[in-house]
Every structure is written in structure tokens, then in C-alpha cells.
Amino acid sequence: MHAYDATVAWSRGDQAFTDNRYSRGHVWRFDGGLEVPASSSPSIVPLPMSVAANVDPEEALVAAASSCHMLFFLAIAGKRGFVVDSYVDRASGVMEKNADGREAMTRITLRPQVVFGGERKPSAEDIARIHHASHDQCFIANSLKSEIVIEAPL
């Protein structure tokens, strides 16, 4: 078993609170010392109460799913003898009402662009199998109810 910790910190400062016009800006702190400025999404809580430049939880969820898939893809490709030179994913998530009528991230679409180097190049079937195995092994994908779609060119 592994445990993962994060600290989420927000402070009101001198802002009023009960008028609902306080800043949603806050900080995520991770065990390695990294601090990430976070906020509610401006599409959920309007500016200036949200901080558009900060990461919002919805973006972080999409990034976590993409990052997890990529890390497994790299590991599996390497074990199968393929050299990956670069991997770029322009992932997106869709927030809408789910089957229970509640707002949820219902679909995450991964769009990985992978460039292979080395002498041994994977076939389209090899790439599809690596993506399938990556999705099956991804801890984040295994934790979500949302559909995760992989639109990778083969």
C-alpha cells in the first residue's frame, strides 16, 4: 500500500466572507516542496473571485489522468523495445450532468502525439496495444467513473 499526501491551504485575509465575494485562490503543497497556485475555475466561480492563471481542480484531474497514462505508456514502450523521443498530450475533460443528474467530469479525452526514435519502430497495432495496456494499468483511470477516451494517431 502507498499513501499520498497534499496540503491545500486557503486564508481569508482581510476579505469579507459572507457576501460570497472572497478569493478562491489557494495553494497546493506537495511532499517534495512544490507549491502550486490553485483556484476555482473561472467557468464555475466568476472573476475576480477565481484566479484564471491558477490551476483548478478540474484541470488537475485531466492532467492527472493524462500524466498517469503517459507514464505507463513510456514504461511499457521501453519494456517492449521501443524508444520514445517525445510525448505530448493535449488532453481535455467534459463537465456535464451525469446519469444521476449531478455535475461531474463525465469524459476525459487524451490526444497523445508520440514520436519514436531508434531503429525499431512500432506498428499501428503495437501502439494501440501499448495505449490499451497503459489505460488498463493507470491508477487514475482505474479510480474514476468517467469515461476516458484515447484519440491517438496510429
C-alpha atoms as an extended CHARMM CRD file, in Angstrom:
* protein
*
       154  EXT
         1         1  MET       CA              0.0000000000        0.0000000000        0.0000000000  PROA      1               0.0000000000
         2         2  HSD       CA              1.1330000000        3.5390000000       -0.7520000000  PROA      2               0.0000000000
         3         3  ALA       CA             -0.2420000000        6.7380000000        0.7570000000  PROA      3               0.0000000000
         4         4  TYR       CA             -0.0760000000       10.1400000000       -0.8900000000  PROA      4               0.0000000000
         5         5  ASP       CA             -0.4350000000       13.4720000000        0.8620000000  PROA      5               0.0000000000
         6         6  ALA       CA             -1.1210000000       17.0050000000       -0.2390000000  PROA      6               0.0000000000
         7         7  THR       CA             -1.8110000000       20.1260000000        1.7590000000  PROA      7               0.0000000000
         8         8  VAL       CA             -4.4230000000       22.5500000000        0.4740000000  PROA      8               0.0000000000
         9         9  ALA       CA             -4.2100000000       25.9620000000        2.1530000000  PROA      9               0.0000000000
        10        10  TRP       CA             -6.5190000000       28.9770000000        1.8780000000  PROA      10              0.0000000000
        11        11  SER       CA             -6.7920000000       32.0510000000        4.0590000000  PROA      11              0.0000000000
        12        12  ARG       CA             -9.4740000000       34.7440000000        4.0680000000  PROA      12              0.0000000000
        13        13  GLY       CA             -7.1040000000       37.5950000000        4.8680000000  PROA      13              0.0000000000
        14        14  ASP       CA             -8.9800000000       40.8940000000        5.1900000000  PROA      14              0.0000000000
        15        15  GLN       CA            -11.7300000000       39.9670000000        2.6990000000  PROA      15              0.0000000000
        16        16  ALA       CA            -15.3870000000       39.8780000000        3.6320000000  PROA      16              0.0000000000
        17        17  PHE       CA            -16.6850000000       36.3230000000        3.5220000000  PROA      17              0.0000000000
        18        18  THR       CA            -20.4320000000       36.1480000000        3.9110000000  PROA      18              0.0000000000
        19        19  ASP       CA            -21.0040000000       38.2120000000        0.7580000000  PROA      19              0.0000000000
        20        20  ASN       CA            -19.5240000000       35.3020000000       -1.2980000000  PROA      20              0.0000000000
        21        21  ARG       CA            -17.0630000000       37.6820000000       -2.9950000000  PROA      21              0.0000000000
        22        22  TYR       CA            -13.8760000000       36.2660000000       -1.4750000000  PROA      22              0.0000000000
        23        23  SER       CA            -10.9220000000       34.9730000000       -3.4820000000  PROA      23              0.0000000000
        24        24  ARG       CA            -10.9000000000       31.2680000000       -4.2330000000  PROA      24              0.0000000000
        25        25  GLY       CA             -7.1470000000       31.4190000000       -4.7790000000  PROA      25              0.0000000000
        26        26  HSD       CA             -5.2680000000       28.9260000000       -2.6430000000  PROA      26              0.0000000000
        27        27  VAL       CA             -2.1050000000       26.8090000000       -2.6570000000  PROA      27              0.0000000000
        28        28  TRP       CA             -1.4750000000       23.0970000000       -3.0870000000  PROA      28              0.0000000000
        29        29  ARG       CA              1.6640000000       21.9100000000       -1.2790000000  PROA      29              0.0000000000
        30        30  PHE       CA              3.2620000000       18.5720000000       -2.0570000000  PROA      30              0.0000000000
        31        31  ASP       CA              5.7730000000       16.4580000000       -0.1310000000  PROA      31              0.0000000000
        32        32  GLY       CA              8.6880000000       17.3360000000       -2.4060000000  PROA      32              0.0000000000
        33        33  GLY       CA              8.2890000000       21.0180000000       -1.5470000000  PROA      33              0.0000000000
        34        34  LEU       CA              6.4630000000       22.0920000000       -4.7110000000  PROA      34              0.0000000000
        35        35  GLU       CA              3.7290000000       24.6850000000       -4.2760000000  PROA      35              0.0000000000
        36        36  VAL       CA              1.1070000000       25.0570000000       -6.9890000000  PROA      36              0.0000000000
        37        37  PRO       CA             -1.1680000000       28.1000000000       -7.0980000000  PROA      37              0.0000000000
        38        38  ALA       CA             -4.7480000000       26.8330000000       -7.3590000000  PROA      38              0.0000000000
        39        39  SER       CA             -8.2250000000       28.3110000000       -7.6210000000  PROA      39              0.0000000000
        40        40  SER       CA            -11.7530000000       27.5290000000       -8.5850000000  PROA      40              0.0000000000
        41        41  SER       CA            -12.3370000000       27.5420000000      -12.3170000000  PROA      41              0.0000000000
        42        42  PRO       CA            -13.4710000000       30.9070000000      -13.7030000000  PROA      42              0.0000000000
        43        43  SER       CA            -16.2000000000       28.9700000000      -15.5300000000  PROA      43              0.0000000000
        44        44  ILE       CA            -17.6020000000       27.9420000000      -12.1280000000  PROA      44              0.0000000000
        45        45  VAL       CA            -16.8430000000       30.9770000000       -9.9540000000  PROA      45              0.0000000000
        46        46  PRO       CA            -16.5380000000       34.2240000000      -11.9360000000  PROA      46              0.0000000000
        47        47  LEU       CA            -13.5370000000       36.5320000000      -11.9320000000  PROA      47              0.0000000000
        48        48  PRO       CA            -12.2360000000       38.2030000000       -9.8150000000  PROA      48              0.0000000000
        49        49  MET       CA            -13.1490000000       35.6270000000       -7.1430000000  PROA      49              0.0000000000
        50        50  SER       CA            -11.3420000000       32.9550000000       -9.1870000000  PROA      50              0.0000000000
        51        51  VAL       CA             -7.7490000000       33.3070000000      -10.3030000000  PROA      51              0.0000000000
        52        52  ALA       CA             -7.5940000000       32.4580000000      -14.0210000000  PROA      52              0.0000000000
        53        53  ALA       CA             -3.8050000000       31.8850000000      -14.0110000000  PROA      53              0.0000000000
        54        54  ASN       CA             -4.0100000000       29.2360000000      -11.2860000000  PROA      54              0.0000000000
        55        55  VAL       CA             -4.6830000000       25.5300000000      -11.7430000000  PROA      55              0.0000000000
        56        56  ASP       CA             -8.2390000000       24.4830000000      -10.9530000000  PROA      56              0.0000000000
        57        57  PRO       CA             -9.2770000000       21.0370000000       -9.6650000000  PROA      57              0.0000000000
        58        58  GLU       CA            -10.9090000000       20.1070000000      -12.9730000000  PROA      58              0.0000000000
        59        59  GLU       CA             -7.7310000000       20.8750000000      -14.9440000000  PROA      59              0.0000000000
        60        60  ALA       CA             -5.7110000000       18.9490000000      -12.3630000000  PROA      60              0.0000000000
        61        61  LEU       CA             -7.9310000000       15.8960000000      -12.7810000000  PROA      61              0.0000000000
        62        62  VAL       CA             -7.4730000000       15.9620000000      -16.5610000000  PROA      62              0.0000000000
        63        63  ALA       CA             -3.7080000000       16.4430000000      -16.1340000000  PROA      63              0.0000000000
        64        64  ALA       CA             -3.5170000000       13.5810000000      -13.6090000000  PROA      64              0.0000000000
        65        65  ALA       CA             -5.2840000000       11.1860000000      -15.9860000000  PROA      65              0.0000000000
        66        66  SER       CA             -3.0470000000       12.2730000000      -18.8740000000  PROA      66              0.0000000000
        67        67  SER       CA              0.1540000000       12.0820000000      -16.8330000000  PROA      67              0.0000000000
        68        68  CYS       CA             -0.6820000000        8.6350000000      -15.4480000000  PROA      68              0.0000000000
        69        69  HSD       CA             -1.4350000000        7.2710000000      -18.9270000000  PROA      69              0.0000000000
        70        70  MET       CA              1.7830000000        8.7770000000      -20.2960000000  PROA      70              0.0000000000
        71        71  LEU       CA              3.9720000000        7.3300000000      -17.5450000000  PROA      71              0.0000000000
        72        72  PHE       CA              2.6140000000        3.8380000000      -18.1530000000  PROA      72              0.0000000000
        73        73  PHE       CA              2.9250000000        4.3050000000      -21.9260000000  PROA      73              0.0000000000
        74        74  LEU       CA              6.6040000000        5.2490000000      -21.5950000000  PROA      74              0.0000000000
        75        75  ALA       CA              7.3380000000        2.3020000000      -19.2980000000  PROA      75              0.0000000000
        76        76  ILE       CA              5.5280000000       -0.2290000000      -21.4760000000  PROA      76              0.0000000000
        77        77  ALA       CA              7.0250000000        1.0870000000      -24.7260000000  PROA      77              0.0000000000
        78        78  GLY       CA             10.5150000000        0.8700000000      -23.2340000000  PROA      78              0.0000000000
        79        79  LYS       CA              9.9540000000       -2.6780000000      -21.9690000000  PROA      79              0.0000000000
        80        80  ARG       CA              8.8190000000       -3.6520000000      -25.4710000000  PROA      80              0.0000000000
        81        81  GLY       CA             11.9990000000       -2.2600000000      -27.0030000000  PROA      81              0.0000000000
        82        82  PHE       CA             10.6380000000        0.9660000000      -28.4880000000  PROA      82              0.0000000000
        83        83  VAL       CA             12.4070000000        4.2900000000      -27.9590000000  PROA      83              0.0000000000
        84        84  VAL       CA             10.1220000000        7.2640000000      -27.2980000000  PROA      84              0.0000000000
        85        85  ASP       CA             11.6770000000       10.6290000000      -28.1640000000  PROA      85              0.0000000000
        86        86  SER       CA              8.7130000000       12.7840000000      -27.1630000000  PROA      86              0.0000000000
        87        87  TYR       CA              5.1560000000       12.5430000000      -25.9220000000  PROA      87              0.0000000000
        88        88  VAL       CA              2.7220000000       15.4810000000      -25.9470000000  PROA      88              0.0000000000
        89        89  ASP       CA             -0.9160000000       15.1460000000      -24.9340000000  PROA      89              0.0000000000
        90        90  ARG       CA             -3.4510000000       17.9260000000      -25.3810000000  PROA      90              0.0000000000
        91        91  ALA       CA             -5.9990000000       16.3110000000      -23.0690000000  PROA      91              0.0000000000
        92        92  SER       CA             -9.4360000000       17.7150000000      -22.3090000000  PROA      92              0.0000000000
        93        93  GLY       CA            -12.2730000000       16.9860000000      -19.9450000000  PROA      93              0.0000000000
        94        94  VAL       CA            -16.0090000000       17.4950000000      -20.2500000000  PROA      94              0.0000000000
        95        95  MET       CA            -18.0400000000       18.5990000000      -17.2460000000  PROA      95              0.0000000000
        96        96  GLU       CA            -21.7600000000       17.9700000000      -17.5430000000  PROA      96              0.0000000000
        97        97  LYS       CA            -24.6440000000       16.3190000000      -15.7560000000  PROA      97              0.0000000000
        98        98  ASN       CA            -24.0390000000       12.6240000000      -15.1520000000  PROA      98              0.0000000000
        99        99  ALA       CA            -26.6600000000        9.8520000000      -15.1090000000  PROA      99              0.0000000000
       100       100  ASP       CA            -27.6400000000       10.8880000000      -11.5650000000  PROA      100             0.0000000000
       101       101  GLY       CA            -28.2060000000       14.4940000000      -12.6920000000  PROA      101             0.0000000000
       102       102  ARG       CA            -25.1150000000       15.7520000000      -10.8490000000  PROA      102             0.0000000000
       103       103  GLU       CA            -22.3100000000       17.8700000000      -12.3100000000  PROA      103             0.0000000000
       104       104  ALA       CA            -19.3520000000       15.5950000000      -12.9700000000  PROA      104             0.0000000000
       105       105  MET       CA            -16.3260000000       15.1900000000      -15.1760000000  PROA      105             0.0000000000
       106       106  THR       CA            -18.0270000000       12.6790000000      -17.4590000000  PROA      106             0.0000000000
       107       107  ARG       CA            -15.3430000000       12.2290000000      -20.0910000000  PROA      107             0.0000000000
       108       108  ILE       CA            -11.6200000000       12.8070000000      -20.3750000000  PROA      108             0.0000000000
       109       109  THR       CA            -10.1150000000       12.6450000000      -23.8380000000  PROA      109             0.0000000000
       110       110  LEU       CA             -6.4070000000       12.0130000000      -24.2290000000  PROA      110             0.0000000000
       111       111  ARG       CA             -4.7790000000       13.0020000000      -27.5200000000  PROA      111             0.0000000000
       112       112  PRO       CA             -1.2010000000       11.7750000000      -27.2410000000  PROA      112             0.0000000000
       113       113  GLN       CA              1.2460000000       12.6130000000      -30.0100000000  PROA      113             0.0000000000
       114       114  VAL       CA              4.1630000000       10.2320000000      -29.6690000000  PROA      114             0.0000000000
       115       115  VAL       CA              7.4120000000       10.4460000000      -31.6010000000  PROA      115             0.0000000000
       116       116  PHE       CA              9.5050000000        7.2980000000      -31.6740000000  PROA      116             0.0000000000
       117       117  GLY       CA             13.2420000000        7.1970000000      -32.2440000000  PROA      117             0.0000000000
       118       118  GLY       CA             15.6920000000        4.3780000000      -32.5450000000  PROA      118             0.0000000000
       119       119  GLU       CA             15.8330000000        1.7450000000      -35.2420000000  PROA      119             0.0000000000
       120       120  ARG       CA             12.8370000000       -0.3350000000      -34.1530000000  PROA      120             0.0000000000
       121       121  LYS       CA              9.5600000000        1.4720000000      -34.9040000000  PROA      121             0.0000000000
       122       122  PRO       CA              6.2230000000        0.2400000000      -33.5480000000  PROA      122             0.0000000000
       123       123  SER       CA              3.3840000000       -0.6730000000      -35.8940000000  PROA      123             0.0000000000
       124       124  ALA       CA             -0.0620000000        0.8720000000      -35.5110000000  PROA      124             0.0000000000
       125       125  GLU       CA             -1.1120000000       -2.3280000000      -33.7540000000  PROA      125             0.0000000000
       126       126  ASP       CA              1.8460000000       -2.1050000000      -31.3380000000  PROA      126             0.0000000000
       127       127  ILE       CA              0.9210000000        1.4950000000      -30.4620000000  PROA      127             0.0000000000
       128       128  ALA       CA             -2.7450000000        0.5840000000      -29.9320000000  PROA      128             0.0000000000
       129       129  ARG       CA             -1.7300000000       -2.3150000000      -27.6530000000  PROA      129             0.0000000000
       130       130  ILE       CA              0.5770000000       -0.0520000000      -25.6320000000  PROA      130             0.0000000000
       131       131  HSD       CA             -2.2180000000        2.5270000000      -25.2060000000  PROA      131             0.0000000000
       132       132  HSD       CA             -4.6520000000       -0.2150000000      -24.1810000000  PROA      132             0.0000000000
       133       133  ALA       CA             -2.2170000000       -1.6370000000      -21.6280000000  PROA      133             0.0000000000
       134       134  SER       CA             -1.4310000000        1.8640000000      -20.3410000000  PROA      134             0.0000000000
       135       135  HSD       CA             -5.1100000000        2.5980000000      -19.8120000000  PROA      135             0.0000000000
       136       136  ASP       CA             -5.6630000000       -0.7360000000      -18.0430000000  PROA      136             0.0000000000
       137       137  GLN       CA             -2.7470000000       -0.1310000000      -15.6780000000  PROA      137             0.0000000000
       138       138  CYS       CA             -3.2510000000        3.5990000000      -14.9990000000  PROA      138             0.0000000000
       139       139  PHE       CA             -4.1050000000        4.1150000000      -11.3300000000  PROA      139             0.0000000000
       140       140  ILE       CA             -6.0610000000        7.2900000000      -12.0520000000  PROA      140             0.0000000000
       141       141  ALA       CA             -8.1530000000        5.7060000000      -14.8260000000  PROA      141             0.0000000000
       142       142  ASN       CA             -8.8560000000        2.7800000000      -12.5100000000  PROA      142             0.0000000000
       143       143  SER       CA            -10.0730000000        5.2320000000       -9.8480000000  PROA      143             0.0000000000
       144       144  LEU       CA            -12.5250000000        7.2430000000      -11.9450000000  PROA      144             0.0000000000
       145       145  LYS       CA            -16.0920000000        6.6100000000      -13.0570000000  PROA      145             0.0000000000
       146       146  SER       CA            -15.5920000000        8.9580000000      -16.0050000000  PROA      146             0.0000000000
       147       147  GLU       CA            -15.0930000000        7.6590000000      -19.4920000000  PROA      147             0.0000000000
       148       148  ILE       CA            -11.5110000000        8.0840000000      -20.6580000000  PROA      148             0.0000000000
       149       149  VAL       CA            -11.1220000000        8.1650000000      -24.4300000000  PROA      149             0.0000000000
       150       150  ILE       CA             -7.7520000000        7.8460000000      -26.1360000000  PROA      150             0.0000000000
       151       151  GLU       CA             -7.5600000000        9.5020000000      -29.5540000000  PROA      151             0.0000000000
       152       152  ALA       CA             -4.0590000000        8.6250000000      -30.6080000000  PROA      152             0.0000000000
       153       153  PRO       CA             -2.9200000000        8.5860000000      -34.2080000000  PROA      153             0.0000000000
       154       154  LEU       CA             -1.6690000000        5.1560000000      -35.1340000000  PROA      154             0.0000000000
